[in-house]
Amino acid sequence: MFAKYGPWVAWGLVLWGVLQIGDLPLSATHSICGPWGCGPPLPALIACHGAWLVILAPIAYLIPIRLSSFLSRIVGWSIMMIGMLGVLGVGLYESMTWLPAVDDSLQHYFVRRWAFSVITLTDVPMLQTIGLGGMFILLGREQVTPEELERDVS
């Protein structure tokens, strides 16, 4: 029974542990502030991003090992592109909403505002999706057999 459910119980405990980081009393104030805005407390931000990593970890491991190396790389690049499109979408949104709303003297902070918005947008795992695609690509490369390598070279 442990062999069947043990890994999932461990995964659930790790997820619970990562989410507990948000309750650590590390900082009583917002930890990321500037002309581009103020963000959430750093422990909460770390907990949210860490939770997405833990949630996506089984996908990053279980799916690529069941795909052919070629298909794993195709899926990986597709997943990475989805994450990158999300990052670009946030940049487009910020360029249409934040740039017109701020004074001209603050517009040179646009790239920082864009990065700030991507990092603090924890509802959508854009950065983790890019990493997930990278894992698919790396695991797909590890599975390459000599026959596939010979076929790809010729």
Backbone torsions as a table, in degrees:
resi	resn	phi	psi	omega
1	MET	NA	-39.9	179.8
2	PHE	-63.8	-37.1	-179.8
3	ALA	-63.1	-31.4	-178.3
4	LYS	-82.1	-46.0	-174.1
5	TYR	-103.8	-15.6	-176.8
6	GLY	-54.8	-48.9	179.4
7	PRO	-61.3	-34.9	-179.6
8	TRP	-74.2	-34.2	175.2
9	VAL	-65.8	-43.6	178.0
10	ALA	-62.0	-42.6	177.9
11	TRP	-59.5	-44.7	178.6
12	GLY	-62.6	-39.8	177.6
13	LEU	-67.0	-39.1	176.6
14	VAL	-64.1	-43.3	177.6
15	LEU	-60.3	-45.7	177.8
16	TRP	-60.0	-44.5	179.4
17	GLY	-62.0	-41.9	179.1
18	VAL	-64.1	-40.3	179.3
19	LEU	-67.0	-24.6	178.2
20	GLN	-70.3	-17.9	176.9
21	ILE	-58.2	-33.9	-179.6
22	GLY	-63.3	-21.6	-179.8
23	ASP	-92.7	-1.3	179.7
24	LEU	-67.6	136.8	-179.4
25	PRO	-84.4	60.1	-178.3
26	LEU	-83.0	-34.2	-176.0
27	SER	-149.9	133.3	-179.8
28	ALA	-90.7	-8.9	-177.0
29	THR	-120.2	174.7	173.2
30	HIS	-66.9	135.6	-173.1
31	SER	-96.8	-15.1	-178.6
32	ILE	-124.5	104.2	-179.8
33	CYS	-136.2	151.5	177.3
34	GLY	178.9	-171.1	179.0
35	PRO	-62.5	-16.3	-179.0
36	TRP	-87.1	-6.3	177.7
37	GLY	128.2	178.7	176.5
38	CYS	-117.4	141.6	-176.9
39	GLY	-106.6	-177.3	178.9
40	PRO	-72.6	167.9	174.8
41	PRO	-58.9	143.3	-175.8
42	LEU	-57.8	-41.6	178.7
43	PRO	-60.0	-39.1	179.2
44	ALA	-65.8	-40.1	179.1
45	LEU	-64.3	-44.2	178.5
46	ILE	-64.0	-41.3	-179.7
47	ALA	-63.0	-42.7	-178.9
48	CYS	-67.0	-46.5	179.1
49	HIS	-66.0	-39.8	177.8
50	GLY	-63.9	-38.0	178.4
51	ALA	-62.7	-42.2	177.4
52	TRP	-62.3	-38.9	178.3
53	LEU	-62.7	-43.3	179.6
54	VAL	-66.5	-40.7	-180.0
55	ILE	-63.0	-40.3	-176.8
56	LEU	-84.5	-12.3	-177.1
57	ALA	-57.5	-46.0	178.4
58	PRO	-60.9	-36.4	178.2
59	ILE	-64.8	-42.1	-178.5
60	ALA	-65.6	-25.3	-179.2
61	TYR	-97.7	-47.2	-170.5
62	LEU	-75.8	-36.8	-175.2
63	ILE	-76.4	-49.1	-177.5
64	PRO	-60.9	-31.5	-179.3
65	ILE	-72.3	-13.4	178.2
66	ARG	-98.7	-6.0	180.0
67	LEU	-101.4	158.5	171.9
68	SER	-68.2	160.2	-178.3
69	SER	-61.8	-39.0	179.7
70	PHE	-64.0	-47.8	-178.6
71	LEU	-66.4	-36.8	177.6
72	SER	-61.7	-41.0	178.4
73	ARG	-68.7	-40.7	178.6
74	ILE	-61.9	-47.5	178.7
75	VAL	-63.4	-40.5	179.0
76	GLY	-60.4	-47.9	178.6
77	TRP	-64.3	-36.3	178.5
78	SER	-65.2	-44.4	179.0
79	ILE	-64.2	-42.2	177.7
80	MET	-60.6	-41.9	179.8
81	MET	-63.8	-37.8	177.3
82	ILE	-61.6	-45.0	177.8
83	GLY	-63.0	-41.7	179.4
84	MET	-67.5	-37.0	175.2
85	LEU	-63.1	-36.2	175.7
86	GLY	-62.6	-44.2	178.5
87	VAL	-63.5	-43.3	177.3
88	LEU	-65.0	-36.7	177.3
89	GLY	-62.7	-40.1	176.6
90	VAL	-64.1	-41.1	177.4
91	GLY	-62.0	-41.9	177.7
92	LEU	-64.3	-44.3	178.3
93	TYR	-60.0	-46.2	-179.8
94	GLU	-64.9	-34.8	179.2
95	SER	-69.5	-26.1	179.6
96	MET	-90.3	-22.2	-176.6
97	THR	-110.5	-48.3	-174.7
98	TRP	-78.3	-45.2	-177.0
99	LEU	-58.0	-48.2	179.7
100	PRO	-67.6	-21.6	-174.9
101	ALA	-86.7	-16.3	-176.4
102	VAL	-102.1	160.8	177.1
103	ASP	-64.0	151.5	-179.5
104	ASP	-57.9	-30.8	-178.0
105	SER	-71.0	-15.2	-179.5
106	LEU	-103.2	-3.9	-175.1
107	GLN	-68.3	-19.7	177.5
108	HIS	-72.2	-6.5	175.0
109	TYR	-88.2	9.7	-174.5
110	PHE	-57.9	-44.6	-178.1
111	VAL	-63.8	-38.8	177.1
112	ARG	-65.7	-40.2	177.8
113	ARG	-62.9	-41.3	179.0
114	TRP	-61.4	-49.7	179.3
115	ALA	-62.7	-41.9	177.7
116	PHE	-58.8	-44.2	-179.3
117	SER	-66.3	-39.6	178.5
118	VAL	-65.8	-43.6	-176.7
119	ILE	-70.2	-37.4	-176.9
120	THR	-87.7	-7.0	176.4
121	LEU	-84.7	84.8	-175.1
122	THR	-89.4	-2.8	178.3
123	ASP	-71.8	-26.1	-178.3
124	VAL	-123.5	122.1	-175.6
125	PRO	-82.1	66.3	-177.1
126	MET	-65.4	-50.0	-178.4
127	LEU	-66.1	-38.9	178.8
128	GLN	-67.6	-32.6	177.3
129	THR	-66.6	-39.7	176.2
130	ILE	-61.9	-42.9	177.0
131	GLY	-64.8	-38.4	177.9
132	LEU	-61.6	-44.0	176.6
133	GLY	-60.5	-39.8	177.4
134	GLY	-62.7	-38.4	177.2
135	MET	-64.7	-41.2	177.2
136	PHE	-59.4	-43.7	-179.0
137	ILE	-64.8	-47.0	-179.1
138	LEU	-64.1	-44.8	179.6
139	LEU	-68.3	-30.8	176.1
140	GLY	-68.0	-34.7	178.5
141	ARG	-71.6	-33.3	179.6
142	GLU	-69.1	-23.3	-176.3
143	GLN	-87.2	-0.5	-175.4
144	VAL	-64.6	125.0	177.8
145	THR	-89.3	161.8	178.2
146	PRO	-57.6	-34.5	179.1
147	GLU	-66.2	-42.0	178.6
148	GLU	-65.9	-40.0	179.3
149	LEU	-63.5	-43.2	179.3
150	GLU	-63.9	-41.2	179.7
151	ARG	-67.4	-39.8	-179.3
152	ASP	-68.4	-34.1	-178.1
153	VAL	-73.3	-39.3	-176.4
154	SER	-85.1	NA	NA
